[in-house]
Amino acid sequence: MAKLTRKDRVNLVRQAFQDLLNALEKFSLSLESDDNLPGWVDGSHEPLLEFPSNPRKAAVIAFLQLTFLEGQEPKETIVLPGVLAASRKTIDLAHDVNKEKSKFKNVMTRLKQENGQTLEATIKSMLFEEYRKRDYVRKTVLKSISLSRLSLKQSYRKITILDECPSRIGWTWANTRGVKVVTVEEARHMLLKYEDDAGIRAQLGKLDTLPNDEKLAIVQDLAPHLRANLVFQNNDGSIKRKQVKAALPLLYPWLPEETFPTLPAKGVPEKKGKSERRLQRSDRKIEDEVFLPAIRAHRYARSPSEI
């Protein structure tokens, strides 16, 4: 995207998004046409959407939902766990969707890096309008004009495609935190990006009391996400285990002689609450109280020898 005009960048993003929608539409039509193949989904974990009983029609709605629903939290994404057998054509088209998702993410990431949030927000609004115009998407997904804006997380996340049919599948919710270590100077630069007000000045003052070589931990609570625990039966009788992302239905290539995977009797478990454990990083403990609220920066607890 180097040396491109603003108009060229916008057109490049628009084309990448259109290519993604084209790939999604072809994949969705093929997925629905596999209606003679086995499949299962659990729509009980998504309160914002009412899924049809047909697992393939429900999966299409989830895969095509690239926008925030009314009442959806910014960190949350649409959830529809399940597993679907798919024809070779559908599997190939799913791989095409994933390629277009990568391309779209790359151009949007580059745009954000070069132009900041303002142009990104404008383009997201423009892309949402194009999304609404799509006849297939409108008939399949959009229920009202209360849908707001494009969700980049939902646009970027890829379809999980398995190479073979698992013998057993179980689901679990993972609760994680992201921790980024920064220097005092890096924290200062982050605070200076905010508008000058009393709160930011107070946090800059607190930062000035720290030694320059101290490290801070920026902590971000990540939304609970679903993972699938897969068990594969090898020809020699041994088993292989694998864990994959599973917020949306998993796809596996259908073979007539294979048996549909064994699923948990109680279905997919309910979402767990946030872990109450203290923040940890390697062998040093992160203080529970946030030190710089604007950037979610915590201090590391110091040992007596450091005081």
C-alpha positions as a printed NumPy array, in Angstrom:
array([[  0.   ,   0.   ,   0.   ],
       [  3.049,   2.268,  -0.137],
       [  2.733,   5.53 ,  -2.092],
       [ -1.001,   5.139,  -2.617],
       [ -3.412,   8.037,  -2.379],
       [ -6.18 ,   8.123,   0.193],
       [ -8.699,   7.208,  -2.52 ],
       [ -6.518,   4.28 ,  -3.647],
       [ -6.349,   2.956,  -0.073],
       [-10.105,   3.184,   0.339],
       [-10.659,   1.36 ,  -2.953],
       [ -8.159,  -1.334,  -1.968],
       [-10.013,  -1.965,   1.288],
       [-13.384,  -1.912,  -0.459],
       [-12.198,  -4.499,  -2.987],
       [-10.77 ,  -6.743,  -0.254],
       [-14.089,  -6.589,   1.593],
       [-16.089,  -7.328,  -1.563],
       [-13.833, -10.316,  -2.271],
       [-14.468, -11.561,   1.271],
       [-18.244, -11.224,   0.862],
       [-18.106, -13.031,  -2.497],
       [-16.159, -15.895,  -0.942],
       [-18.536, -16.065,   2.041],
       [-21.584, -16.177,  -0.21 ],
       [-20.217, -19.035,  -2.355],
       [-19.193, -20.955,   0.77 ],
       [-22.558, -20.421,   2.47 ],
       [-24.553, -21.603,  -0.538],
       [-22.401, -24.732,  -0.782],
       [-22.67 , -25.382,   2.962],
       [-26.47 , -25.238,   2.776],
       [-26.482, -27.577,  -0.226],
       [-24.771, -30.248,   1.914],
       [-28.094, -30.731,   3.693],
       [-27.899, -34.532,   3.361],
       [-24.715, -34.629,   5.501],
       [-24.703, -34.884,   9.324],
       [-24.274, -31.831,  11.496],
       [-25.013, -30.391,  14.935],
       [-24.91 , -26.902,  16.489],
       [-25.809, -25.478,  19.9  ],
       [-27.475, -22.077,  19.596],
       [-28.289, -21.731,  23.284],
       [-25.13 , -19.747,  24.054],
       [-25.957, -16.769,  21.824],
       [-28.719, -14.638,  23.411],
       [-28.628, -11.969,  20.703],
       [-29.573, -14.185,  17.762],
       [-32.391, -16.674,  17.275],
       [-30.989, -19.508,  15.178],
       [-33.162, -21.828,  13.073],
       [-33.314, -25.51 ,  14.028],
       [-31.551, -26.573,  10.836],
       [-27.838, -26.676,  11.825],
       [-26.571, -25.618,   8.383],
       [-28.901, -22.639,   8.097],
       [-27.909, -21.626,  11.622],
       [-24.217, -21.963,  10.748],
       [-24.654, -19.773,   7.655],
       [-26.179, -17.004,   9.781],
       [-23.259, -17.189,  12.225],
       [-20.582, -17.229,   9.507],
       [-22.163, -14.27 ,   7.676],
       [-22.7  , -12.131,  10.79 ],
       [-19.845,  -9.63 ,  10.407],
       [-21.517,  -6.75 ,  12.246],
       [-22.201,  -5.918,  15.879],
       [-25.689,  -6.731,  17.081],
       [-27.605,  -4.288,  19.232],
       [-26.477,  -4.868,  22.82 ],
       [-23.316,  -6.748,  21.858],
       [-20.239,  -5.833,  23.917],
       [-17.164,  -4.634,  21.958],
       [-15.026,  -7.564,  23.132],
       [-17.716, -10.169,  22.492],
       [-18.196, -12.137,  19.276],
       [-21.101, -14.212,  17.996],
       [-20.993, -17.771,  19.362],
       [-22.437, -20.912,  17.76 ],
       [-20.489, -24.055,  18.72 ],
       [-21.034, -27.116,  16.596],
       [-19.604, -29.52 ,  14.044],
       [-20.609, -30.094,  10.414],
       [-19.594, -32.684,   7.873],
       [-18.87 , -30.965,   4.577],
       [-18.341, -31.932,   0.946],
       [-14.949, -31.408,  -0.662],
       [-16.346, -28.436,  -2.571],
       [-17.491, -26.776,   0.656],
       [-14.154, -27.455,   2.34 ],
       [-12.304, -25.845,  -0.579],
       [-14.601, -22.81 ,  -0.476],
       [-14.039, -22.508,   3.294],
       [-10.299, -22.338,   2.64 ],
       [-10.994, -19.581,   0.09 ],
       [-12.925, -17.642,   2.752],
       [ -9.994, -17.911,   5.154],
       [ -7.604, -16.605,   2.492],
       [ -9.85 , -13.597,   1.84 ],
       [-10.145, -12.949,   5.58 ],
       [ -6.354, -12.794,   5.815],
       [ -6.152, -10.385,   2.877],
       [ -8.854,  -8.128,   4.326],
       [ -7.199,  -8.104,   7.735],
       [ -3.845,  -7.21 ,   6.178],
       [ -5.175,  -4.195,   4.27 ],
       [ -7.184,  -2.945,   7.26 ],
       [ -4.215,  -3.347,   9.612],
       [ -1.96 ,  -1.462,   7.218],
       [ -4.575,   1.266,   6.811],
       [ -4.85 ,   1.701,  10.574],
       [ -1.077,   1.874,  10.958],
       [ -0.729,   4.551,   8.277],
       [ -3.85 ,   6.617,   8.891],
       [ -4.951,   6.065,  12.476],
       [ -8.444,   5.486,  13.832],
       [-10.322,   8.272,  12.006],
       [-10.078,   6.907,   8.483],
       [-10.513,   3.346,   9.752],
       [-13.83 ,   4.281,  11.382],
       [-15.008,   5.986,   8.184],
       [-14.176,   2.965,   6.075],
       [-15.799,   0.57 ,   8.548],
       [-19.019,   2.576,   8.221],
       [-18.747,   2.47 ,   4.433],
       [-18.121,  -1.28 ,   4.438],
       [-21.117,  -1.843,   6.686],
       [-23.352,  -0.083,   4.162],
       [-21.998,  -2.323,   1.396],
       [-22.597,  -5.345,   3.615],
       [-26.242,  -4.318,   4.039],
       [-26.716,  -3.995,   0.277],
       [-25.833,  -7.632,  -0.397],
       [-29.056,  -9.396,  -1.332],
       [-27.997, -12.811,  -0.017],
       [-26.67 , -11.374,   3.232],
       [-29.78 ,  -9.254,   3.74 ],
       [-32.128, -12.212,   3.288],
       [-29.999, -14.544,   5.392],
       [-28.776, -12.374,   8.256],
       [-30.1  ,  -8.861,   8.651],
       [-33.319,  -8.755,  10.648],
       [-33.56 ,  -4.981,  11.185],
       [-31.691,  -1.756,  10.545],
       [-30.754,  -1.613,  14.228],
       [-27.567,  -3.485,  13.348],
       [-24.828,  -0.961,  13.777],
       [-21.245,  -1.332,  12.583],
       [-18.763,  -3.77 ,  11.206],
       [-17.043,  -6.031,  13.753],
       [-13.448,  -6.526,  12.691],
       [-13.023,  -9.457,  15.097],
       [-15.9  , -11.296,  13.455],
       [-14.649, -10.338,  10.   ],
       [-11.115, -11.555,  10.713],
       [-11.763, -14.822,  12.554],
       [-11.298, -17.833,  10.35 ],
       [-13.369, -20.932,   9.839],
       [-11.844, -23.876,  11.699],
       [-11.348, -26.664,   9.142],
       [-10.299, -30.118,  10.313],
       [ -8.303, -32.493,   8.112],
       [-10.287, -35.526,   9.252],
       [-13.323, -36.551,  11.257],
       [-12.674, -36.707,  15.024],
       [-14.064, -39.615,  17.01 ],
       [-15.045, -37.419,  19.95 ],
       [-15.438, -33.68 ,  20.618],
       [-15.817, -31.743,  23.874],
       [-15.997, -27.982,  24.415],
       [-14.54 , -25.792,  27.148],
       [-14.449, -22.071,  27.925],
       [-10.996, -20.517,  28.286],
       [-10.438, -17.388,  30.391],
       [ -7.179, -15.597,  29.653],
       [ -5.427, -12.3  ,  30.236],
       [ -2.996, -10.513,  28.008],
       [  0.073,  -8.977,  29.677],
       [  2.405,  -6.559,  27.904],
       [  5.561,  -5.351,  29.675],
       [  6.481,  -1.688,  29.05 ],
       [  9.14 ,   0.705,  30.29 ],
       [  8.392,   3.924,  32.158],
       [  9.2  ,   5.916,  29.025],
       [  6.871,   3.803,  26.88 ],
       [  4.087,   4.271,  29.423],
       [  4.656,   8.041,  29.356],
       [  4.325,   8.133,  25.55 ],
       [  1.071,   6.169,  25.795],
       [ -0.379,   8.608,  28.345],
       [  0.649,  11.636,  26.288],
       [ -1.544,  10.402,  23.425],
       [ -4.612,  11.158,  25.543],
       [ -6.189,  14.602,  25.801],
       [ -4.619,  16.777,  28.48 ],
       [ -6.799,  16.728,  31.593],
       [ -6.398,  16.517,  35.354],
       [ -6.596,  12.725,  35.411],
       [ -3.861,  12.226,  32.821],
       [ -1.646,  14.845,  34.489],
       [ -2.059,  13.043,  37.815],
       [ -1.02 ,   9.732,  36.243],
       [  1.993,  11.36 ,  34.583],
       [  2.942,  12.694,  38.016],
       [  2.745,   9.197,  39.499],
       [  4.893,   7.925,  36.659],
       [  7.558,  10.546,  37.444],
       [  8.   ,   9.014,  40.916],
       [  9.217,   5.716,  39.451],
       [ 12.837,   4.872,  38.617],
       [ 13.468,   4.884,  34.872],
       [ 14.472,   1.222,  34.817],
       [ 11.216,  -0.035,  36.366],
       [  8.952,  -2.168,  34.217],
       [  5.16 ,  -1.978,  34.222],
       [  2.607,  -4.592,  33.17 ],
       [ -0.313,  -3.564,  30.957],
       [ -3.05 ,  -6.068,  31.663],
       [ -6.009,  -6.742,  29.405],
       [ -8.799,  -9.139,  30.332],
       [ -9.684, -11.122,  27.236],
       [-13.246, -12.236,  26.707],
       [-13.879, -15.919,  27.538],
       [-13.585, -17.963,  24.353],
       [-14.637, -21.455,  23.358],
       [-12.168, -24.174,  22.514],
       [-12.89 , -27.692,  21.303],
       [-11.015, -30.711,  22.609],
       [-10.739, -33.213,  19.758],
       [ -9.953, -36.911,  19.949],
       [ -8.894, -38.797,  16.798],
       [ -8.707, -42.581,  16.55 ],
       [ -5.631, -43.759,  14.624],
       [ -5.598, -46.932,  12.518],
       [ -3.262, -48.675,  14.961],
       [ -5.726, -48.15 ,  17.815],
       [ -3.843, -45.234,  19.396],
       [ -5.481, -41.851,  19.901],
       [ -4.426, -38.329,  19.034],
       [ -5.68 , -35.24 ,  20.857],
       [ -5.907, -31.674,  19.607],
       [ -7.422, -28.403,  20.826],
       [ -8.78 , -25.759,  18.414],
       [-10.759, -22.512,  18.471],
       [-14.431, -23.334,  18.361],
       [-16.719, -20.302,  18.72 ],
       [-18.294, -21.258,  15.374],
       [-19.052, -24.689,  13.879],
       [-16.087, -26.881,  12.996],
       [-15.953, -28.374,   9.509],
       [-14.554, -31.764,   8.586],
       [-14.435, -33.53 ,   5.185],
       [-17.235, -36.072,   4.93 ],
       [-16.535, -39.693,   4.027],
       [-19.497, -42.113,   3.702],
       [-17.925, -44.796,   5.887],
       [-17.228, -42.496,   8.853],
       [-19.347, -42.181,  11.978],
       [-20.386, -38.746,  13.245],
       [-18.266, -37.659,  16.249],
       [-19.439, -38.504,  19.757],
       [-20.601, -35.316,  21.477],
       [-20.897, -34.553,  25.222],
       [-24.197, -35.728,  26.702],
       [-24.797, -32.344,  28.334],
       [-23.816, -30.346,  25.277],
       [-21.552, -27.298,  25.439],
       [-21.015, -26.018,  29.026],
       [-22.169, -22.573,  30.109],
       [-19.707, -19.698,  29.921],
       [-17.566, -19.393,  33.029],
       [-17.087, -16.14 ,  34.927],
       [-13.766, -14.346,  35.065],
       [-11.095, -16.083,  37.076],
       [-10.505, -14.636,  40.522],
       [ -6.861, -15.637,  40.572],
       [ -4.264, -12.958,  41.126],
       [ -2.363, -11.62 ,  38.158],
       [  0.877, -13.517,  37.601],
       [  3.75 , -13.261,  35.167],
       [  6.618, -15.785,  35.322],
       [  8.044, -15.685,  38.863],
       [  6.998, -12.092,  39.639],
       [  3.603, -11.086,  40.948],
       [  1.67 ,  -8.211,  39.44 ],
       [ -0.061,  -5.956,  41.931],
       [ -3.852,  -6.216,  41.901],
       [ -4.409,  -2.444,  42.066],
       [ -4.037,  -0.667,  38.757],
       [ -1.31 ,   1.999,  38.855],
       [ -2.168,   3.923,  35.657],
       [ -5.894,   3.377,  34.907],
       [ -5.846,   5.111,  31.504],
       [ -3.574,   2.428,  30.028],
       [ -4.371,  -0.416,  32.491],
       [ -0.778,  -0.478,  33.75 ],
       [  0.092,  -2.313,  36.971],
       [  3.299,  -2.308,  38.98 ],
       [  5.167,  -5.486,  39.763],
       [  5.367,  -6.323,  43.471],
       [  8.881,  -5.715,  44.748],
       [ 10.824,  -8.051,  47.013],
       [ 12.276,  -6.651,  50.306],
       [ 15.709,  -6.427,  48.689],
       [ 14.325,  -4.06 ,  46.049],
       [ 12.779,  -1.622,  48.541]])
